[in-house]
Amino acid sequence: MTTEIRLANKEDMPNINAIYNREIREGTATWHLTEWDEPERLEWFAEHTAENGEPILVYSEQGVIAGFAYLTKYRGARGGYRYTRESTVYVDEKFQGQGIGTCLLDALIQAARDYGLHVLVAWIDSENVASINLHKKMGFSTVGIEPETGHKFGSWRSNQEMAFVLGQEGDNE
Ligand SMILES: CC(C)(COP(=O)(O)OP(=O)(O)OC[C@H]1O[C@@H](n2cnc3c(N)ncnc32)[C@H](O)[C@@H]1OP(=O)(O)O)[C@@H](O)C(=O)NCCC(=O)NCCS
């Protein structure tokens, strides 16, 4: 087996959930407070299809899922929002700092270009230096900070919005 970035399949969901649920329990990258169960994760999987410009990518190393990244509809992606998506990337704690987040975000940006999207938006905890640096490195700029919109582990959390204008053409609608 090799190292690859590919579209996620149903069998990857327990691994994705394990990475995400650890962050719910121990971290502030997500402000969810309750771990996702299997049906919830499968519903999420069904909602995210590459055909709709919402791919889920996994980084697989020797068959082990080291991280994942995905695009989600921005404000429902209805009407005028159809060329925008929210982007998210997570790397398993054991694999962080090895360039995997960079590879995943790069592949996600390429998938967004292939789909003809125009803007990616990332919402990042304002103290998440690793993620802010990663997004800067990949071309995102800070748009602003929503102060104290979250609360986790007994303290207020602020949301840093970052965006990347891919610069693709729209249509005439
Ligand atoms: C943020 C995250 C995705 C980065 O992935 P990663 O594989 O560890 O990152 P990489 O090794 O590809 O590093 C990419 C860049 O991120 C920055 N970075 C990574 N770790 C860092 C750290 N501990 N401190 C500061 N900057 C860091 C650096 O700019 C680095 O580029 P460089 O190596 O050229 O200096 C990963 O730490 C993670 O999954 N964290 C928990 C979940 C999370 O925060 N997700 C983002 C939600 S918005």
The ligand as an SDF file (V2000), in Angstrom:
LIG
                    3D

 48 50  0  0  0  0  0  0  0  0999 V2000
   -3.9650   22.6510   11.4980 C   0  0  0  0  0  0  0  0  0  0  0  0
   -3.5260   21.3030   10.9390 C   0  0  0  0  0  0  0  0  0  0  0  0
   -4.5630   20.8490    9.9110 C   0  0  0  0  0  0  0  0  0  0  0  0
   -2.1750   21.4640   10.2500 C   0  0  0  0  0  0  0  0  0  0  0  0
   -1.8400   20.2290    9.6340 O   0  0  0  0  0  0  0  0  0  0  0  0
   -0.3410   19.6750    9.6700 P   0  0  0  0  0  0  0  0  0  0  0  0
   -0.2670   18.4760    8.8320 O   0  0  0  0  0  0  0  0  0  0  0  0
    0.0810   19.5490   11.0750 O   0  0  0  0  0  0  0  0  0  0  0  0
    0.4220   20.9020    8.9810 O   0  0  0  0  0  0  0  0  0  0  0  0
    1.7100   20.8660    8.0490 P   0  0  0  0  0  0  0  0  0  0  0  0
    2.7290   19.9620    8.6400 O   0  0  0  0  0  0  0  0  0  0  0  0
    1.2940   20.6270    6.6500 O   0  0  0  0  0  0  0  0  0  0  0  0
    2.2060   22.3500    8.2130 O   0  0  0  0  0  0  0  0  0  0  0  0
    1.6890   23.3640    7.3650 C   0  0  0  0  0  0  0  0  0  0  0  0
    1.9590   24.7360    7.9200 C   0  0  0  0  0  0  0  0  0  0  0  0
    1.1610   24.9460    9.0670 O   0  0  0  0  0  0  0  0  0  0  0  0
    1.8770   25.7210   10.0020 C   0  0  0  0  0  0  0  0  0  0  0  0
    2.0190   24.9250   11.2270 N   0  0  0  0  0  0  0  0  0  0  0  0
    1.8450   23.5880   11.3720 C   0  0  0  0  0  0  0  0  0  0  0  0
    1.9980   23.2410   12.6630 N   0  0  0  0  0  0  0  0  0  0  0  0
    2.2780   24.3820   13.3300 C   0  0  0  0  0  0  0  0  0  0  0  0
    2.4870   24.6830   14.6980 C   0  0  0  0  0  0  0  0  0  0  0  0
    2.4660   23.7210   15.6360 N   0  0  0  0  0  0  0  0  0  0  0  0
    2.6890   25.9760   15.0370 N   0  0  0  0  0  0  0  0  0  0  0  0
    2.6900   26.9520   14.1160 C   0  0  0  0  0  0  0  0  0  0  0  0
    2.4810   26.7310   12.7940 N   0  0  0  0  0  0  0  0  0  0  0  0
    2.2810   25.4630   12.4200 C   0  0  0  0  0  0  0  0  0  0  0  0
    3.2130   26.0580    9.3810 C   0  0  0  0  0  0  0  0  0  0  0  0
    3.0650   27.2960    8.6940 O   0  0  0  0  0  0  0  0  0  0  0  0
    3.3940   24.9350    8.4000 C   0  0  0  0  0  0  0  0  0  0  0  0
    4.1490   25.3110    7.2910 O   0  0  0  0  0  0  0  0  0  0  0  0
    5.7560   25.1050    7.2960 P   0  0  0  0  0  0  0  0  0  0  0  0
    5.9840   23.6770    7.7020 O   0  0  0  0  0  0  0  0  0  0  0  0
    6.1430   25.3970    5.8960 O   0  0  0  0  0  0  0  0  0  0  0  0
    6.2550   26.0750    8.3070 O   0  0  0  0  0  0  0  0  0  0  0  0
   -3.3530   20.2500   12.0680 C   0  0  0  0  0  0  0  0  0  0  0  0
   -2.4920   20.7750   13.0430 O   0  0  0  0  0  0  0  0  0  0  0  0
   -4.6470   19.8390   12.7160 C   0  0  0  0  0  0  0  0  0  0  0  0
   -5.3550   19.0030   12.1810 O   0  0  0  0  0  0  0  0  0  0  0  0
   -4.9580   20.4000   13.8880 N   0  0  0  0  0  0  0  0  0  0  0  0
   -6.1650   20.0360   14.6350 C   0  0  0  0  0  0  0  0  0  0  0  0
   -7.4230   20.3170   13.8530 C   0  0  0  0  0  0  0  0  0  0  0  0
   -7.4240   21.6940   13.2720 C   0  0  0  0  0  0  0  0  0  0  0  0
   -6.9920   22.6610   13.8830 O   0  0  0  0  0  0  0  0  0  0  0  0
   -7.9860   21.8010   12.0630 N   0  0  0  0  0  0  0  0  0  0  0  0
   -8.1880   23.0610   11.3920 C   0  0  0  0  0  0  0  0  0  0  0  0
   -9.5810   23.4980   11.6970 C   0  0  0  0  0  0  0  0  0  0  0  0
   -9.8390   25.1240   11.0490 S   0  0  0  0  0  0  0  0  0  0  0  0
  1  2  1  0
  2  3  1  0
  2  4  1  0
  2 36  1  0
  4  5  1  0
  5  6  1  0
  6  7  2  0
  6  8  1  0
  6  9  1  0
  9 10  1  0
 10 11  2  0
 10 12  1  0
 10 13  1  0
 13 14  1  0
 14 15  1  0
 15 16  1  0
 15 30  1  0
 16 17  1  0
 17 18  1  0
 17 28  1  0
 18 19  1  0
 18 27  1  0
 19 20  2  0
 20 21  1  0
 21 22  1  0
 21 27  2  0
 22 23  1  0
 22 24  2  0
 24 25  1  0
 25 26  2  0
 26 27  1  0
 28 29  1  0
 28 30  1  0
 30 31  1  0
 31 32  1  0
 32 33  2  0
 32 34  1  0
 32 35  1  0
 36 37  1  0
 36 38  1  0
 38 39  2  0
 38 40  1  0
 40 41  1  0
 41 42  1  0
 42 43  1  0
 43 44  2  0
 43 45  1  0
 45 46  1  0
 46 47  1  0
 47 48  1  0
M  END
$$$$
